Each structure stands twice: as C-alpha cells, then as structure tokens.
C-alpha cells in the first residue's frame, strides 16, 4: 500500500487497552492496543503520506517502533475488508479535484460496497457519466431528480407536461410558491441549475402517449437508465416504457404511491421479468384479477394523490439504490423479479415475486442475448 488511507467514515475509539474501529456489526473491529500505537498509526493514514513518512512520524513518539512494525500494522488492518484503501487510486482517477471534493461523501457511501477499497472512483465515474431519463416530475420525480443531481449524474432528461399547482407543494420539493402556474419542466430546470451547475439537465414539456415517444427519447439522448415516476395514464405509461426498454435493452424502474404504501420494481430487459410478464402472468392465473386490471387499463379511474414528501422521499431512496447498483455494477439490484411494497402503517416491507412469462417478448430477448 503506497498511500495508506484509513476511511474517515469509520470511528476510531481508543479505550482501556483496546481500539474500537467502526460500529456496523460484521464490519466493526475491536483490537488490542495497550499503548495506542495502532490508533496513532491509523490517524496518520491520511492518504497523503507514504508508509515511510508515517513511520517517521511514529518513531518520534515511539522511538522503539521501526518502519517494519508500522508496515505490519498497516498490512494487518488493511487485511480486514472495507476499512482501508490506497489513495494512489485517487491520484490516478479521471475525476477532477472539484468532483473528488464534491462527491467525497458519495464515494464514502460507495466504499461500503467495496471490501478491497479498489473501485469507488471507477463507480463514481460511472455514475457521473450516466445519462438518465426521468418521466414525471411530480412528487417522486422531483425527489429522484434532486437525488440524481446530488449524486453527480451529468446528463438528466426530465419529461412532464403539467403545471405546478398549490396542492403540489406538500411533496414536490423541486418547486416553491413562486412556481405555481408555471410548467414543471421550466421550474425544475431553474432549481437544478442552481443546485448543481455541472449537471446538464434538459427538460421537455411533453406528454408521453406511446412506446414510440419513449423510444425516440432513449435513442436521441443515448439513455442508460429510466425512472418512471408518472402515474398517468394508468398502467399504459408502464406498458409504453416497458416496450421501449425491451426494444432498446434499457434498464428502468417504476415506482409510485398508493394510499398508505409505496411500490417499485426494477427491470433489466433480457435479464429479468418485465411489466408485460406481470400482465401476462395475471391473465393466465386469474380471470377476476384480469377483469379488474383491464377495467383500470381501459377506463383509468384516476385517484387524488395522497402522498407526502416523506413517502416520496422514502420510495426514492430505494429506487436510487437500485439505480446505483445497475450503473455502478457492484451488486444486483434488489427490485428485480419482485414488486416491492413499503407499508407506512406498520413499516413492513414486502414483495411479490414477478416471474418470467415464456410467451412475453422479453423472454425472446433473453434467449438471444
């Protein structure tokens, strides 16, 4: 390890003759450290000093300690997962100094999924370089947009045809009272430009009316991932996005709020079941369920929104985590092949398995990949 770095998100607590490192069960350590030597060495592992320079500092306080002793301590601690990394990786990263500073806490989070401490800069770069389409700029959509901008996604395309009204302000955090009566596409652009000037946030005052509309956006902007945060027209919006994503192999996630619950599913065309699989499975398994489903599909039956900023924020967190998993490619998204439900009445999180349907077009795509 050339430039040892003890990750600052881990606590260092010397007490009695021990040193406590971190607090998360399964990762945290308790080690013997009677003279606080390990504690002092880790304090000096700031990513700016070499092992030789750290040893020189330690020898001033502990004359009997050699370079070899210091190196052994660093190697021992770094043999445990997650706790240390070599800042040589930062020096060779393609990220600018401004990006490294701005996204340092994002990378702290990413390092929780990087046991060897070797990939967080690559993962951060992948997130920054991603191109994301968000359909619907309401409660969930505005929360998603803010989270993407905070993550540093450099290209975001937001689509909505609606105007801000006063009742939106309980949950749609992109807007304020001055935006009432303005198009969401216009107001959201101003807000994100103020929040993160490095984000190329393009908004479209457009109503999605077909899978072709979605596909044209995917192709035009070379989209890597889609968030569907729109709820109208009921079911159709999911079907249109699903079809466009199957044709372009674009990962996507849909989510929304219903009464006292939120729901979401992540779809990787060619790898996982899709929204059409869900419809086909229902048709094959339940006539009553099918009749109800097509009644909604054909008639809409739109309901008045009853969500809070908090419920949209909670749902967004799960959706963003799956987005990170897909784009940064460090783990399988948790929402694949499942429809997750978050119930705010009792805080339960449940899911219903969503299986591949062999007659669905996505199954044919899977066979050709």
Residue frames relative to the residue before (quaternion, step in Angstrom):
aa qw qx qy qz dx dy dz
X 1.0000 0.0000 0.0000 0.0000 0.00 0.00 0.00
X 0.3079 -0.8089 0.4777 0.1503 3.56 -0.49 1.23
X 0.7867 0.0679 -0.0181 0.6133 3.58 0.92 -0.95
X 0.1793 -0.8370 0.5056 0.1080 3.61 0.30 1.23
X 0.0428 -0.7945 0.6057 -0.0107 3.54 -0.95 0.94
X 0.2214 -0.7415 0.6226 0.1165 3.53 -0.75 1.12
X 0.4411 -0.7365 0.4452 0.2545 3.56 -0.56 1.17
X 0.4420 -0.7578 0.4296 0.2139 3.53 -0.64 1.20
X 0.5882 0.5786 -0.3913 0.4075 3.59 1.17 -0.27
X 0.6225 0.5089 -0.3434 0.4854 3.58 1.29 -0.15
X 0.4067 -0.7061 0.5251 0.2456 3.55 -0.93 0.90
X 0.1692 -0.7370 0.6448 0.1119 3.54 -1.26 0.60
X 0.0665 0.8189 -0.5621 0.0946 3.60 -0.41 1.20
X 0.1487 -0.7792 0.6029 0.0853 3.60 -0.38 1.19
X 0.1676 0.7722 -0.6020 0.1152 3.58 -0.92 0.86
X 0.8057 0.0849 -0.1407 0.5691 3.55 -1.09 0.84
X 0.7238 -0.3667 0.2834 0.5111 3.64 -0.64 -1.05
X 0.6020 0.5737 -0.3333 0.4442 3.55 1.22 0.49
X 0.2305 -0.7225 0.6248 0.1858 3.50 -1.40 0.13
X 0.1959 -0.7693 0.6011 0.0921 3.55 -0.80 1.09
X 0.0840 -0.7951 0.6006 0.0062 3.57 -0.81 1.08
X 0.8399 0.0735 -0.0848 0.5310 3.58 -0.64 1.14
X 0.3027 -0.7702 0.5395 0.1550 3.54 -1.33 0.10
X 0.5724 0.6121 -0.3833 0.3882 3.60 1.22 -0.22
X 0.4658 -0.6794 0.4810 0.3001 3.63 -0.71 0.99
X 0.7606 0.3288 -0.2711 0.4898 3.54 -0.93 0.95
X 0.7485 0.3017 -0.1844 0.5610 3.57 1.26 -0.37
X 0.6275 0.5715 -0.3332 0.4107 3.58 1.00 -0.85
X 0.2088 -0.7777 0.5860 0.0906 3.55 -1.19 0.71
X 0.1032 -0.7202 0.6780 0.1047 3.51 -1.32 0.49
X 0.0509 0.8193 -0.5665 0.0729 3.60 -0.50 1.15
X 0.5518 -0.5950 0.4709 0.3459 3.54 -1.24 0.53
X 0.1381 0.7827 -0.5924 0.1319 3.57 -0.86 1.00
X 0.0774 -0.8796 0.4670 0.0468 3.58 0.70 1.14
X 0.7842 0.2843 -0.1675 0.5254 3.62 1.02 -0.65
X 0.4925 -0.7000 0.3850 0.3452 3.58 1.33 0.37
X 0.2799 0.7749 -0.5193 0.2271 3.58 1.13 0.58
X 0.6616 0.4980 -0.3149 0.4638 3.59 0.87 -0.92
X 0.6186 0.5540 -0.3310 0.4482 3.56 1.01 -0.84
X 0.6891 0.4768 -0.2842 0.4658 3.59 0.83 -0.97
X 0.6363 0.5268 -0.3373 0.4514 3.59 0.95 -0.80
X 0.6883 0.4818 -0.2919 0.4570 3.58 0.87 -0.92
X 0.5862 0.5603 -0.3674 0.4555 3.58 1.11 -0.60
X 0.7058 0.4527 -0.2553 0.4813 3.58 1.02 -0.80
X 0.5666 0.5685 -0.3985 0.4439 3.61 1.24 -0.15
X 0.1299 0.8461 -0.4943 0.1511 3.53 0.47 1.30
X 0.5616 -0.6226 0.3793 0.3913 3.58 1.28 0.05
X 0.6640 0.4808 -0.2982 0.4890 3.57 1.29 -0.19
X 0.7267 0.4134 -0.2124 0.5058 3.58 1.20 -0.52
X 0.4260 -0.6629 0.5508 0.2752 3.55 -1.14 0.68
X 0.6754 -0.4587 0.3632 0.4489 3.57 -1.28 0.16
X 0.6277 0.5444 -0.3320 0.4466 3.58 1.00 -0.81
X 0.6800 0.4823 -0.2906 0.4695 3.60 0.91 -0.87
X 0.6215 0.5219 -0.3374 0.4770 3.58 1.07 -0.70
X 0.6441 0.5280 -0.3157 0.4548 3.58 0.97 -0.88
X 0.6330 0.5320 -0.3319 0.4540 3.59 1.00 -0.78
X 0.6562 0.4977 -0.3098 0.4751 3.60 0.98 -0.80
X 0.6653 0.5114 -0.3019 0.4524 3.57 0.94 -0.89
X 0.6485 0.5465 -0.3209 0.4216 3.58 0.95 -0.87
X 0.5997 0.5561 -0.3633 0.4462 3.60 1.17 -0.47
X 0.7294 0.3883 -0.2248 0.5165 3.58 1.14 -0.64
X 0.7701 0.1757 -0.0798 0.6080 3.56 1.18 -0.68
X 0.2052 -0.8404 0.4867 0.1215 3.62 0.30 1.22
X 0.6686 0.5191 -0.3040 0.4372 3.57 1.09 -0.61
X 0.6085 0.5697 -0.3439 0.4323 3.61 1.25 -0.29
X 0.2540 -0.7927 0.5429 0.1113 3.57 -0.83 1.03
X 0.6957 -0.4236 0.3697 0.4472 3.54 -1.35 0.10
X 0.6469 0.5361 -0.3186 0.4389 3.56 0.95 -0.88
X 0.6325 0.5292 -0.3266 0.4618 3.59 1.03 -0.79
X 0.6607 0.5064 -0.2983 0.4670 3.56 0.92 -0.95
X 0.6602 0.5123 -0.3017 0.4590 3.56 0.91 -0.92
X 0.6351 0.5322 -0.3256 0.4554 3.59 1.03 -0.79
X 0.6455 0.5179 -0.3195 0.4615 3.59 0.97 -0.86
X 0.6658 0.5031 -0.3009 0.4615 3.57 0.89 -0.95
X 0.6677 0.4974 -0.3023 0.4641 3.58 0.92 -0.87
X 0.6442 0.5255 -0.3237 0.4517 3.57 1.02 -0.79
X 0.6896 0.4671 -0.2865 0.4734 3.58 0.83 -0.97
X 0.6861 0.4878 -0.2921 0.4539 3.59 0.94 -0.84
X 0.5572 0.5949 -0.4012 0.4178 3.60 1.23 -0.20
X 0.6017 0.5136 -0.3578 0.4961 3.58 1.28 -0.28
X 0.5204 -0.6715 0.4195 0.3198 3.63 -0.91 0.80
X 0.8482 0.2909 -0.2142 0.3874 3.51 -1.40 0.51
X 0.6733 0.5902 -0.3063 0.3233 3.61 0.97 -0.75
X 0.8183 0.1355 -0.0462 0.5566 3.60 0.97 -0.79
X 0.0440 -0.7712 0.6331 0.0497 3.53 -1.34 0.32
X 0.4733 -0.6432 0.5192 0.3044 3.55 -1.30 0.23
X 0.3475 -0.7664 0.5039 0.1948 3.59 -0.58 1.13
X 0.3848 0.6911 -0.4964 0.3576 3.55 1.25 0.18
X 0.6046 0.5732 -0.3444 0.4327 3.57 1.13 -0.69
X 0.6332 0.5231 -0.3353 0.4615 3.60 1.04 -0.74
X 0.6574 0.5298 -0.3098 0.4372 3.56 0.97 -0.85
X 0.7342 0.3858 -0.2272 0.5104 3.59 1.13 -0.59
X 0.4445 0.7107 -0.4430 0.3179 3.59 1.29 0.06
X 0.4845 -0.6530 0.5029 0.2931 3.56 -1.25 0.51
X 0.5157 0.6465 -0.4167 0.3773 3.58 1.25 -0.15
X 0.4647 -0.6634 0.5088 0.2917 3.56 -1.07 0.74
X 0.6582 -0.4962 0.3773 0.4221 3.58 -1.26 0.29
X 0.6300 0.5282 -0.3310 0.4633 3.58 1.04 -0.76
X 0.6614 0.4954 -0.3075 0.4717 3.59 0.93 -0.85
X 0.6416 0.5238 -0.3293 0.4534 3.58 0.95 -0.83
X 0.6741 0.4791 -0.2971 0.4772 3.59 0.95 -0.83
X 0.6871 0.4947 -0.2967 0.4418 3.58 0.80 -1.00
X 0.7930 0.3137 -0.1467 0.5011 3.56 0.92 -0.90
X 0.2741 0.7913 -0.5072 0.2039 3.58 1.20 0.41
X 0.6891 0.4606 -0.2926 0.4768 3.60 0.96 -0.78
X 0.5746 0.5503 -0.3792 0.4725 3.58 1.14 -0.53
X 0.6934 0.4690 -0.2763 0.4721 3.56 0.93 -0.90
X 0.5544 0.5650 -0.3960 0.4654 3.58 1.16 -0.48
X 0.6601 0.4938 -0.3051 0.4768 3.57 0.96 -0.86
X 0.6612 0.5138 -0.3140 0.4475 3.59 0.86 -0.93
X 0.6340 0.5532 -0.3399 0.4201 3.58 1.04 -0.70
X 0.5453 0.6058 -0.4002 0.4189 3.60 1.25 -0.26
X 0.7131 0.3770 -0.2333 0.5430 3.57 1.29 -0.27
X 0.6349 0.4995 -0.2951 0.5102 3.56 1.32 0.33
X 0.1703 -0.8515 0.4846 0.1049 3.61 0.38 1.20
X 0.7213 0.4314 -0.2544 0.4785 3.60 1.04 -0.67
X 0.3995 -0.7465 0.4559 0.2745 3.58 1.26 -0.17
X 0.5405 0.6596 -0.3708 0.3678 3.58 1.06 0.67
X 0.7699 0.4349 -0.1865 0.4282 3.62 1.15 -0.36
X 0.4805 0.7214 -0.4422 0.2306 3.63 1.10 -0.33
X 0.6363 0.5207 -0.3462 0.4517 3.62 1.04 -0.63
X 0.6387 0.5057 -0.3209 0.4831 3.58 1.02 -0.74
X 0.6521 0.5108 -0.3160 0.4626 3.58 1.00 -0.83
X 0.6504 0.5108 -0.3145 0.4659 3.57 0.98 -0.84
X 0.6395 0.5260 -0.3180 0.4618 3.55 1.00 -0.82
X 0.6368 0.5268 -0.3268 0.4585 3.59 1.01 -0.80
X 0.6458 0.5104 -0.3158 0.4719 3.58 1.00 -0.80
X 0.6611 0.5118 -0.3062 0.4551 3.58 0.88 -0.95
X 0.7366 0.4414 -0.2323 0.4569 3.58 0.91 -0.89
X 0.5132 0.6642 -0.4196 0.3455 3.60 1.23 -0.11
X 0.2547 -0.7370 0.6102 0.1404 3.54 -1.29 0.55
X 0.0637 -0.8484 0.5216 -0.0630 3.53 -0.44 1.30
X 0.2083 -0.7525 0.6161 0.1044 3.54 -1.06 0.88
X 0.0804 -0.7757 0.6254 0.0250 3.57 -0.88 1.00
X 0.1324 -0.7926 0.5939 0.0400 3.56 -0.62 1.17
X 0.7579 0.2401 -0.2351 0.5592 3.54 -0.46 1.27
X 0.0403 -0.8238 0.5649 -0.0251 3.59 -0.53 1.18
X 0.3343 0.7443 -0.4989 0.2921 3.54 1.02 0.90
X 0.8490 -0.1248 0.0910 0.5054 3.57 -1.01 -0.82
X 0.7251 0.3897 -0.2321 0.5182 3.57 0.73 -1.05
X 0.6656 0.5333 -0.3106 0.4197 3.58 0.89 -0.91
X 0.6707 0.4870 -0.3134 0.4633 3.59 0.91 -0.83
X 0.6327 0.5168 -0.3250 0.4765 3.57 1.09 -0.70
X 0.6318 0.5265 -0.3212 0.4695 3.58 1.03 -0.81
X 0.6517 0.5255 -0.3166 0.4460 3.59 0.89 -0.95
X 0.6652 0.4992 -0.3066 0.4629 3.59 0.87 -0.91
X 0.6605 0.5048 -0.3062 0.4639 3.57 0.97 -0.82
X 0.6457 0.5102 -0.3243 0.4665 3.59 0.97 -0.79
X 0.6544 0.5023 -0.3107 0.4722 3.58 0.99 -0.83
X 0.6480 0.5070 -0.3150 0.4731 3.58 1.02 -0.76
X 0.6373 0.5207 -0.3152 0.4726 3.58 1.11 -0.67
X 0.5076 -0.6733 0.4066 0.3517 3.57 1.18 -0.52
X 0.3003 0.7525 -0.5304 0.2494 3.60 1.22 0.28
X 0.3512 -0.8069 0.4401 0.1786 3.58 -0.51 1.17
X 0.7863 0.1938 -0.1213 0.5740 3.61 1.15 -0.46
X 0.0691 0.7799 -0.6143 0.0978 3.54 -0.59 1.21
X 0.1201 -0.7627 0.6325 0.0613 3.54 -0.99 0.91
X 0.0889 -0.8103 0.5789 0.0171 3.57 -0.66 1.12
X 0.1099 -0.8120 0.5730 0.0121 3.56 -0.87 0.98
X 0.2848 0.7185 -0.6031 0.1975 3.55 -0.89 1.01
X 0.2739 -0.7769 0.5471 0.1485 3.59 -1.09 0.66
X 0.5753 0.6417 -0.3433 0.3733 3.56 1.32 -0.19
X 0.3903 -0.6763 0.5672 0.2620 3.54 -1.37 0.25
X 0.5431 -0.5987 0.4776 0.3442 3.56 -1.24 0.49
X 0.0164 -0.7710 0.6354 0.0383 3.57 -0.98 0.85
X 0.7224 -0.4866 0.2755 0.4068 3.54 -1.23 0.47
X 0.6616 0.5255 -0.3133 0.4335 3.59 1.00 -0.78
X 0.5575 0.6109 -0.3883 0.4065 3.61 1.24 -0.28
X 0.6372 0.6220 -0.3232 0.3202 3.56 1.07 -0.77
X 0.5436 0.6071 -0.4204 0.3989 3.61 1.21 -0.04
X 0.8233 0.2063 -0.0664 0.5245 3.58 1.19 -0.43
X 0.6865 0.4788 -0.2845 0.4673 3.61 1.12 -0.51
X 0.1698 -0.8848 0.4300 0.0577 3.51 0.31 1.38
X 0.5175 0.6198 -0.4312 0.4027 3.59 1.21 0.07
X 0.7634 0.3925 -0.1666 0.4852 3.57 1.18 -0.54
X 0.1397 -0.7608 0.6225 0.1187 3.54 -1.31 0.37
X 0.7805 -0.3688 0.2179 0.4554 3.57 -1.29 -0.01
X 0.6315 0.5537 -0.3340 0.4279 3.57 1.07 -0.69
X 0.6596 0.5276 -0.3025 0.4416 3.59 1.22 -0.44
X 0.4559 0.6957 -0.4592 0.3118 3.60 1.20 -0.26
X 0.7775 0.2803 -0.2494 0.5048 3.55 -0.79 1.09
X 0.6309 0.5145 -0.3320 0.4765 3.58 1.27 -0.27
X 0.5682 -0.5689 0.4569 0.3804 3.55 -1.22 0.40
X 0.5390 -0.6388 0.4463 0.3198 3.56 -0.98 0.88
X 0.6028 0.5708 -0.3580 0.4275 3.57 1.04 -0.73
X 0.6939 0.4682 -0.2785 0.4708 3.60 0.96 -0.84
X 0.6942 0.4876 -0.2820 0.4482 3.58 0.84 -0.98
X 0.6546 0.5157 -0.3230 0.4485 3.59 0.95 -0.82
X 0.6220 0.5465 -0.3448 0.4422 3.57 1.03 -0.73
X 0.6465 0.5117 -0.3230 0.4646 3.59 0.93 -0.86
X 0.6677 0.5190 -0.3059 0.4373 3.58 0.90 -0.92
X 0.7026 0.4596 -0.2820 0.4644 3.59 0.83 -0.93
X 0.6090 0.5454 -0.3576 0.4515 3.61 1.03 -0.65
X 0.6516 0.4916 -0.3073 0.4892 3.58 1.10 -0.66
X 0.6862 0.5162 -0.2773 0.4310 3.55 1.00 -0.88
X 0.7946 -0.0677 0.0795 0.5981 3.60 0.89 -0.90
X 0.2548 -0.8184 0.5011 0.1195 3.55 -0.14 1.32
X 0.6034 0.5710 -0.3616 0.4232 3.61 1.21 -0.27
X 0.5944 0.5664 -0.3636 0.4400 3.59 1.25 -0.28
X 0.2626 -0.7137 0.6279 0.1654 3.55 -0.97 0.93
X 0.0295 0.8227 -0.5606 0.0897 3.55 0.02 1.35
X 0.0509 -0.8029 0.5934 -0.0251 3.54 -0.43 1.26
X 0.1185 -0.8082 0.5753 0.0430 3.56 -0.81 0.99
X 0.1730 -0.7773 0.6013 0.0659 3.52 -1.15 0.75
X 0.2727 -0.7339 0.6008 0.1614 3.56 -0.81 1.03
X 0.3246 0.7626 -0.4610 0.3171 3.52 0.43 1.32
X 0.2856 -0.7240 0.6025 0.1770 3.55 -1.15 0.71
X 0.3316 -0.7365 0.5577 0.1915 3.57 -0.75 1.07
X 0.0114 -0.8388 0.5422 -0.0476 3.58 -0.69 1.11
X 0.7973 0.1155 -0.0808 0.5869 3.59 1.24 0.10
X 0.6228 -0.5127 0.4209 0.4149 3.55 -1.30 0.21
X 0.5823 0.5824 -0.3708 0.4292 3.57 1.14 -0.58
X 0.6072 0.5536 -0.3502 0.4496 3.59 1.02 -0.78
X 0.6795 0.4881 -0.2825 0.4692 3.56 0.93 -0.95
X 0.6613 0.5173 -0.3113 0.4451 3.57 0.88 -0.93
X 0.6300 0.5369 -0.3392 0.4471 3.58 0.98 -0.77
X 0.6515 0.5021 -0.3106 0.4764 3.59 1.02 -0.76
X 0.6267 0.5396 -0.3333 0.4528 3.58 0.97 -0.85
X 0.7050 0.4612 -0.2624 0.4706 3.56 0.84 -1.00
X 0.6626 0.5326 -0.3145 0.4224 3.59 0.86 -0.95
X 0.7985 0.2937 -0.1339 0.5082 3.58 0.88 -0.95
X 0.3868 -0.7412 0.4704 0.2824 3.59 1.28 0.13
X 0.0783 0.8668 -0.4854 0.0829 3.54 0.97 0.99
X 0.3098 -0.7575 0.5544 0.1514 3.56 -1.06 0.90
X 0.8043 0.0229 0.0501 0.5917 3.59 1.10 -0.66
X 0.1695 -0.7834 0.5926 0.0800 3.56 -1.13 0.77
X 0.1651 -0.7155 0.6689 0.1157 3.52 -1.17 0.81
X 0.1431 -0.7504 0.6376 0.0995 3.56 -0.87 0.95
X 0.0330 0.7975 -0.5978 0.0746 3.55 -0.47 1.28
X 0.4969 0.6306 -0.4296 0.4134 3.56 1.26 0.44
X 0.2187 -0.7924 0.5558 0.1240 3.56 -1.08 0.66
X 0.7320 0.3458 -0.2245 0.5424 3.57 1.26 0.02
X 0.5192 -0.2235 -0.8238 0.0431 1.52 -1.96 1.54
X 0.6307 -0.5881 0.3565 0.3595 3.56 -0.97 0.93
X 0.8487 0.0909 -0.1480 0.4995 3.52 -0.96 1.08
X 0.6477 0.5426 -0.3384 0.4143 3.59 0.85 -0.91
X 0.6360 0.5446 -0.3463 0.4230 3.57 0.92 -0.84
X 0.6459 0.5014 -0.3131 0.4832 3.59 1.07 -0.73
X 0.6504 0.5229 -0.3168 0.4508 3.57 0.95 -0.87
X 0.6647 0.5070 -0.3119 0.4515 3.59 0.92 -0.85
X 0.6739 0.4796 -0.2987 0.4760 3.56 0.88 -0.93
X 0.6264 0.5547 -0.3329 0.4349 3.56 0.97 -0.86
X 0.6800 0.4923 -0.2959 0.4557 3.58 0.86 -0.95
X 0.6577 0.5065 -0.3098 0.4636 3.59 0.93 -0.87
X 0.6759 0.4940 -0.2941 0.4612 3.57 1.00 -0.81
X 0.6007 0.5337 -0.3592 0.4747 3.59 1.09 -0.60
X 0.6888 0.4952 -0.2829 0.4476 3.57 0.90 -0.93
X 0.7716 0.3280 -0.1720 0.5172 3.60 1.12 -0.62
X 0.3699 -0.7445 0.4652 0.3042 3.60 1.35 -0.08
X 0.3521 0.7419 -0.4869 0.2975 3.56 0.99 0.90
X 0.4007 -0.7046 0.5244 0.2608 3.64 -0.72 0.96
X 0.0618 0.8050 -0.5885 0.0418 3.57 -1.06 0.68
X 0.1748 -0.7590 0.6185 0.1042 3.50 -1.32 0.32
X 0.1065 -0.7702 0.6223 0.0903 3.56 -1.06 0.71
X 0.0780 0.7958 -0.5969 0.0656 3.52 -1.13 0.65
X 0.0702 0.8024 -0.5895 0.0608 3.54 -1.18 0.53
X 0.4533 -0.6630 0.5280 0.2759 3.51 -1.38 -0.02
X 0.0056 -0.7895 0.6130 -0.0298 3.55 -1.01 0.85
X 0.8140 -0.1201 0.0215 0.5679 3.56 -0.46 1.26
X 0.7954 -0.2709 0.1861 0.5093 3.64 -0.63 -1.00
X 0.6467 0.4956 -0.3231 0.4815 3.57 1.17 0.52
X 0.2070 -0.7077 0.6493 0.1866 3.51 -1.42 0.21
X 0.1107 -0.7951 0.5945 0.0464 3.57 -1.17 0.54
X 0.0732 0.7898 -0.6087 0.0203 3.56 -1.25 0.43
X 0.0471 -0.7561 0.6508 0.0500 3.53 -1.34 0.41
X 0.2479 -0.7512 0.5969 0.1339 3.56 -1.06 0.83
X 0.1046 -0.8143 0.5709 0.0068 3.56 -0.87 0.98
X 0.0854 -0.7644 0.6388 0.0185 3.54 -0.88 1.06
X 0.3271 -0.7884 0.4787 0.2055 3.61 -0.06 1.23
X 0.7845 0.2735 -0.2344 0.5048 3.54 -0.87 1.01
X 0.7404 0.3551 -0.2103 0.5306 3.58 1.27 -0.31
X 0.8083 0.1872 -0.0641 0.5546 3.57 0.98 -0.82
X 0.6254 -0.4757 0.4278 0.4467 3.52 -1.32 0.05
X 0.2852 -0.7724 0.5498 0.1406 3.56 -1.18 0.56
X 0.7174 -0.4285 0.3030 0.4581 3.58 -1.26 -0.05
X 0.6309 0.5283 -0.3377 0.4569 3.59 1.04 -0.69
X 0.5752 0.5648 -0.3707 0.4613 3.59 1.14 -0.62
X 0.6364 0.5374 -0.3223 0.4497 3.55 0.98 -0.89
X 0.6677 0.4872 -0.2990 0.4770 3.59 0.94 -0.88
X 0.6771 0.5003 -0.2990 0.4492 3.58 0.86 -0.96
X 0.6434 0.5201 -0.3228 0.4598 3.59 0.99 -0.81
X 0.6346 0.5250 -0.3263 0.4638 3.57 1.04 -0.78
X 0.6480 0.5276 -0.3159 0.4494 3.58 0.92 -0.92
X 0.7083 0.4688 -0.2579 0.4604 3.57 0.99 -0.85
X 0.7677 0.4130 -0.1928 0.4505 3.59 1.12 -0.57
X 0.8328 0.1054 -0.0155 0.5432 3.61 1.03 -0.60
X 0.3162 -0.7530 0.5463 0.1861 3.59 -0.55 1.16
X 0.6488 0.5164 -0.3246 0.4549 3.58 0.94 -0.84
X 0.6648 0.4994 -0.2951 0.4707 3.56 0.95 -0.93
X 0.6377 0.5334 -0.3155 0.4576 3.55 1.07 -0.79
X 0.6465 0.5201 -0.3208 0.4568 3.59 0.94 -0.87
X 0.6599 0.4987 -0.3036 0.4730 3.58 0.95 -0.86
X 0.6371 0.5483 -0.3131 0.4421 3.56 0.97 -0.95
X 0.7313 0.4235 -0.2504 0.4723 3.59 0.79 -0.97
X 0.5523 0.5717 -0.4001 0.4561 3.57 1.20 -0.34
X 0.6551 0.4801 -0.2970 0.5021 3.57 1.03 -0.82
X 0.6497 0.5418 -0.3139 0.4310 3.55 0.93 -0.94
X 0.7551 0.4126 -0.2100 0.4642 3.57 0.91 -0.92
X 0.7913 0.3257 -0.1549 0.4937 3.59 1.11 -0.58
X 0.4779 -0.7057 0.4169 0.3161 3.60 1.22 -0.26
X 0.1418 0.8215 -0.5511 0.0373 3.58 0.41 -1.26
X 0.0612 0.8293 -0.5502 0.0760 3.58 0.77 1.00
X 0.2327 -0.7687 0.5841 0.1174 3.56 -1.05 0.82
X 0.5445 -0.5953 0.4674 0.3615 3.55 -1.25 0.38
X 0.5270 -0.6582 0.4400 0.3088 3.55 -0.92 0.95
X 0.0508 -0.8124 0.5807 0.0174 3.57 -1.02 0.79
X 0.4687 0.6930 -0.4436 0.3213 3.59 1.11 0.51
X 0.3985 -0.6837 0.5639 0.2363 3.53 -1.38 0.29
X 0.6441 -0.4583 0.4148 0.4506 3.53 -1.30 0.10
X 0.6377 0.5507 -0.3236 0.4305 3.58 1.05 -0.78
X 0.6772 0.4739 -0.3125 0.4681 3.61 0.90 -0.82
X 0.6366 0.5072 -0.3288 0.4790 3.58 1.03 -0.74
X 0.6531 0.5168 -0.3140 0.4559 3.58 1.01 -0.78
X 0.6397 0.5192 -0.3232 0.4657 3.57 1.01 -0.81
X 0.6596 0.4977 -0.3015 0.4757 3.57 0.91 -0.92
X 0.6352 0.5440 -0.3283 0.4391 3.58 0.93 -0.89
X 0.6110 0.5668 -0.3568 0.4220 3.59 0.97 -0.81
X 0.6780 0.4779 -0.2933 0.4753 3.59 0.86 -0.92
X 0.6636 0.5070 -0.3084 0.4556 3.58 0.94 -0.86
X 0.6566 0.5071 -0.3079 0.4658 3.58 0.97 -0.85
X 0.6317 0.5309 -0.3450 0.4473 3.60 0.96 -0.77
X 0.6618 0.4791 -0.3156 0.4825 3.59 0.99 -0.74
X 0.5957 0.5512 -0.3537 0.4649 3.60 1.07 -0.69
X 0.6554 0.5053 -0.3101 0.4680 3.59 0.90 -0.92
X 0.6434 0.5304 -0.3262 0.4454 3.57 0.93 -0.86
X 0.6762 0.4855 -0.2967 0.4680 3.59 0.96 -0.83
X 0.7424 0.4344 -0.2415 0.4493 3.58 0.68 -1.09
X 0.7287 0.4046 -0.2386 0.4984 3.58 0.94 -0.85
X 0.2795 -0.8240 0.4631 0.1684 3.57 1.34 -0.19
X 0.4297 0.6951 -0.4879 0.3069 3.57 0.82 0.95
X 0.7972 0.0429 -0.0080 0.6021 3.57 1.22 -0.21
X 0.5565 -0.5795 0.4613 0.3765 3.56 -1.21 0.37
X 0.4914 -0.6417 0.4858 0.3328 3.61 -0.94 0.77
X 0.4922 -0.6998 0.4450 0.2646 3.54 -1.01 0.84
X 0.6884 0.5189 -0.2827 0.4206 3.59 1.16 -0.49
X 0.4640 0.6811 -0.4581 0.3331 3.60 1.20 0.23
X 0.8481 0.1194 -0.1293 0.4997 3.55 -1.12 0.84
X 0.6924 0.3818 -0.2717 0.5487 3.56 1.22 0.52
X 0.2266 -0.7034 0.6477 0.1852 3.53 -1.25 0.54
X 0.1951 -0.8118 0.5451 0.0760 3.56 -0.35 1.29
X 0.0905 -0.7692 0.6303 0.0527 3.55 -1.17 0.71
X 0.1605 -0.7554 0.6313 0.0716 3.54 -0.97 0.97
X 0.1428 -0.8093 0.5681 0.0440 3.58 -0.57 1.17
X 0.2820 -0.8041 0.5042 0.1405 3.59 -0.46 1.20
X 0.5330 0.6235 -0.4165 0.3921 3.58 1.23 -0.11
X 0.8239 0.0914 -0.0341 0.5583 3.57 0.98 -0.75
X 0.4882 -0.7067 0.3899 0.3319 3.60 1.35 0.24
X 0.4139 0.6935 -0.4980 0.3157 3.59 1.10 0.46
X 0.1651 -0.7382 0.6460 0.1023 3.52 -1.22 0.68
X 0.0311 0.8099 -0.5807 0.0768 3.55 -0.58 1.16
X 0.1266 -0.7920 0.5876 0.1071 3.55 -1.26 0.15
X 0.2593 -0.7144 0.6278 0.1685 3.51 -1.32 0.49
X 0.4589 -0.6910 0.4851 0.2767 3.57 -0.77 1.02
X 0.1456 -0.7666 0.6220 0.0654 3.56 -1.03 0.87
X 0.1557 -0.8438 0.5112 0.0497 3.55 -0.15 1.29
X 0.6070 -0.5151 0.4643 0.3880 3.53 -1.31 0.46
X 0.1844 -0.7309 0.6386 0.1546 3.56 -1.12 0.65
X 0.4471 -0.7454 0.4275 0.2483 3.56 -0.57 1.15
X 0.6695 0.4870 -0.3036 0.4716 3.60 1.22 -0.35
X 0.5296 0.6443 -0.4027 0.3772 3.58 1.29 -0.18
X 0.5766 -0.6064 0.4214 0.3497 3.57 -1.10 0.68
X 0.5998 0.5633 -0.3745 0.4274 3.61 1.11 -0.53
X 0.5924 0.5594 -0.3636 0.4515 3.58 1.17 -0.54
X 0.6332 0.5136 -0.3235 0.4801 3.57 1.08 -0.70
X 0.6155 0.5328 -0.3363 0.4735 3.57 1.08 -0.75
X 0.6329 0.5443 -0.3227 0.4462 3.56 0.97 -0.90
X 0.6815 0.5069 -0.2942 0.4383 3.58 0.92 -0.87
X 0.7044 0.4672 -0.2665 0.4633 3.60 1.14 -0.58
X 0.5848 0.5882 -0.3773 0.4119 3.60 1.22 -0.27
